[in-house]
Amino acid sequence: MGSRYPFSPFPDGWFFVCYSHELPRGKLFSKTFMGKEIVAFRGADGKVAVADAYCPHLGAHMGKGGCVKDDAVQCPFHGFRFDSAGKCVSTPYGEPPKAAKLALWAVHETNGFILAHHDAEGREPSWHVPELDDTGWGELVTRRYRLRGHPQETTENGVDSGHLMTVHGYQAVTVVEPLKVQGPYLTGTYRMRRAAGPLERLGIKLEPVFRVHVWGLGYSMVETHLEEYGLRGQQWVFSTPSDGEYIDLYIALRVGKLEHPERILPGLERVPQRVLMAGVRKFFMHAFENDIGQDFTIWENKGYVLRPAIAKNDGPIGQYRRYCRQFYPELRVKDAASAAE
């Protein structure tokens, strides 16, 4: 990974750990996250904790044979138990040692996602991913992939308008709202036309408006609006570094009510909404999986060009890369020094 990118494989910010439904009460979940082994658990009180996986007592991996008892995680080696604040609350044979304390990660649970905060300098989070209103939205549909890559590269696709045409087949890509950066938040809006294949022969037009919302390099959400049919969707991409070479890429999708089904096909408005929306979710997820899958080979094999020869219609890649610098301590220091000169 170090030879592919001139920056750390582990940027600062909020990164996806697991879906909320994967961590019911009493469940222990473990994975490799940002170059470290971690465990996540939800106690009987419903509170989620994410911690380093190795017991501070004698180093056992608590995700390998450990369990959750009430509101604490129990080590499989000596039975030491740690609560969601990292404190050792009991041992099988005496007073818990005061020095036995789990190293915790800051956690944020929102909209069915559990995120943990990484900061190379050990700072507390200065911002959070926003809580979105779930009213009127259907169930989440989710997928997970694993591939060689970096979250800066996967997120860059959200501003690379040139690849939307050559890789994904979108046409007439236009900017509705130019890219805007506010601290860790980046947003922009595009309109484009998608070849609908057999749907075009039925008179169905797919001319979506996409609004991109990026909160750091681990959380990207695209709002999709098909104005003709009154249909809205939300599509998330979570890019989480694991071991410094591979990323775990999670995608999630949900759709709102189809307001004008009769404009798609006369009589469709008589189909029960539950059945109709199941079909809409399936169509959206098929398109989502197809689009993101088309990028995999490129992400896994491309080299990072530090000073790219940008073409006029590539999109605001330079602006995006300047935005990314805030998530690397070494680049923050360099930029601060330059600003002070």
N, C-alpha and C positions, 0 to 999 in steps of 0.2 A: 504494500500500500504506500509506503514511504516513497518509493520510486515513481509512483503514478501521480502523486499530488504534492504540491509545495506547501501544504498546511496539514495540521493535525487530522487524523481520522476521527477524532472525538471532539466535535465543536461543543461550545456551551449552549445551554438552552433546555427546553422541555422535549423529552423523547418518550415514545410509546413503550409501555411495558407489556400490557395485555388488555383484552376487552374486559369490561366489568363482569360479564356473564361467565368468564373463565375463572373468576375468583369469588366463588360463593363463600358464605361464612364457614370457617373451619378449614378452608382449603389453603394448601401451601404450594406456591408456584415458584420455579427456579429457572434461570436462564443466564446466558452470557450477555452482558449489557455494558457498552462503552468500555470494553476491555477488562471487565471485572465480572466475577460470579456474584449474582444477587439472588435473594429470595423475596417474594412478595406474599403477604398473607392478610386475611381479613378475619378479625376476631368475632366473637359472639356479639360484640357491640356494633358491628358493621364497619368499623374503622379499618382503613387499609394502611399497611406499612410496607415499605420497601427498604431492605437492609443488605449490607454485605453478607454473603452467604456463609463465611467462615466464622465459627464460634470463637469469641475472644478468650474462651477458657483454654482450650487445647487444640483448636483449629479444625474441628470436624466440619464438613460441608452439611449445613442444616437442610439443604434441599435434597440430600441423598439419605433418606431414611428418617428425617425429622418429621414433626407433625405439629398441629395447632391444638392447644388445649385452652379452652375458654378464649381469653383475649391475648394469649401468649404463644410464641413459637418455642417448641421444645427440641433441644439438641439430641441427636440419636446416640451420642457418645457417652455422656455422663448425665443426661437428663436436665441440664440447666435450662431454665425457662426465661424468656425475654419478652417484655410487653411491647406495645406499639410505639413507646417512647424510647425503646432500646435498653431499658433498665432490666437487669437480672432480678427477677421477682422471687425465684425459689430455686433450690437445689435439692436433690434427694437426701443430702447428708449434712445439712448445716446452713449457717448464715451465708447468703449470697455475697461474694467478694465485691467490694465497691468498685473495683477497677474493671469488673466484667460488664461491659456495655457495648451493645451492638452499634456499629456505624450505620446511621440511617441516611436515606436520600429523601429530599423534599418531594412530596407526592401531591398530585392534583388529579382528582377524579371528576370527569365532566362528560355528559352526553354519551355515557356507555364506554368511555375510554379511561384507562389508568395511565398516567404519565408520571415520569420521574425527572427531576432536574439535575443536569450535570453542569458543574462549573470546575474547571481545572484549577482555579485558585481557591476553591472551597467557600466561595461567597454564597450568601443566601439569595434566593430568587428576587429579582427586582421587578418582575412582571409575570403575569399569568396568561394562559390561554383563556379566552372568554367562554363563559357558559352560554350556550345557545338555547333559545326557546324551542322545546320539543313539541309544542302544541301544533296539531294538524299534520304531523309527519308520521309516516309509516315506520315499520320495523327496519332495523339495520340489517343489511346483507354484507357479509365480510369475507375476505380472502387473505391469505398470507403467502409470501414468497421469500426465498433466500437467494441472494446473488452477490457477486463481487461488485463493489461500488462504494460510493460516498454520498451522504445526504445532500451536499452542496450540488452535486451533479444531477441528482434526481429532481431536486426542487427547481433547478435552473430551467427545466423543461416548461415550467409555468410561464416563463417570459420569452422563451425562444419561439417566436411566431413563425420563423422560417421552417422549422421542422414539422409544424402542424400540417403544412401542405405536402412536404416530400415524404414524410413517414406515415402520417395518419390520413392523408387524402382530403383534408379540409380545403375549402375553396373560399375565395373572397374574404380573407381574414382582414378585419378592420379594427382599429382601436376605438372604443367607445369612451373609455376613461384612461388616460395615460397612467403609467406606473407611478405610485406614490409611496413614499417611505416615511413612517413615523416611528422612530426608535426600532424596536424589534418587529414591527408590523409592516408588511408590504402588501399592496393591493393594486389591481388593475383590472380593466374590463374589456372584453373582446366580443365581437360578433363575427360569425362565420357561417358558411353553408357546408353541409355534409351530404355527400352522395348517399342517397337512401336506398339504392338498389331497387329491389322489387316494390318497395313502398312508393317510389316515384311514379310507377305505373298506375298506382291507385290514387295519385294526386296528392300524396302526403309529402309535405315539405319539412325538412329538418334544417332550420336556420337558428341555432341556439345562440343565446348570449351567455358568455362565461364570465363570471366575476371571481377572480383569484384572491384568496386570503392566505397569507403566509405569516405564521408566527414562529420565527426562528427557522432552523433548518430541519426540524423534526416533525413539523405540523403544517400541512398544507390542505386547504379545503377550497373546493370550487363550487360555487353556486351556479347551477344551470337553469336557464329559463327558456322554455319553448313558448313564446308569447302567443303564437297562433292557436295553441291548444290549451293555454292556461295551465301548463305543467311545469312544476319546479322540482329540481333535484339538488341534493348535496352530496358531494363526492370527496372523501378524505383520502389522502396519501400520507402515511407515516413511515418515515425512513429512519431506522434505528441502527446505528453501528453496533456490531457485536464484538468481533475479535480484532478489529483494525484492518481487516481485508474484506470481510463480508458484512452485508447489511441485511437485517430483517425488514422486509417491505410489507406493510399491512395496508390494505385498502378497505374502505367501508362506504356504503351508499344507502341513502334513503330517499324516498320520493313523497311529495305531497299529493293532494287530491287532484285528479284530472278534471279540470273545470269544464272543458268543452269536448267531450268524447265524440259528439255528433259531427264535429268538424273533421275527425279522422275517418269515420265511417258512419253513415246514417243508420240509426238504430242502436248504435253502440251505447247510447245513454241508458238503454234499458237493461244492460248487463249489470248485475249486482256489483257495487263498488269494490267489495272484497275480492271478487274474481278479477275485475278489471285491473285493480292495483297490483295484484300478484303478477299479471302479465306484463304490466308496465315495469315493475321491478326487475323481472327477468330480462326484458329487452334492454333496460339501462345497464344492468350488470354485465350482460353479454358484450355490449359496446365498450364499457369501461375496461373489462378484462382484455378485450381485443386491443384497445388502444395502448394500455400500459404494457402489455406483453410485446408489442412491436418495438418498444424501447430497450428491452432487456439485453439483447445481443450488443447493441451500441454501448450501453452503460458498462457492460462487463469487459469490453475490449478497447474502449477509447483511451487515448492519452489526453492529459490535461494540457491545454495550450495556454501558457501564462499570458502571452500577448497575442490574442487572436486577431486575424485579419477580418474584422467585422464588415459585413455587407450592409447596405442601406436598410434592407427590409428584414434583417435578422431579429429585430426586437431589441429592447433595452438591456442587453446582456451586461454591458459595462456598468450600468447603474445597479443592476442586481449584484454583481460581484463586489462593488463597493459596499453595498448593504451587508454582505456576508462577512466582511472583515471584523465586525463588532463581536463575532462569536468565537474569535481566536485570541487568546491572551497576547501572544507574540505580535500579532498584527495590531491589536489595540494599543500596545505600548509604542510601536513604531509610528502609528498614525498620530498619537498624542505628542510624540517628540517632534514630528514634522509640523504639527499645528502650532507648537510653542516657538518654533524658529522664526 
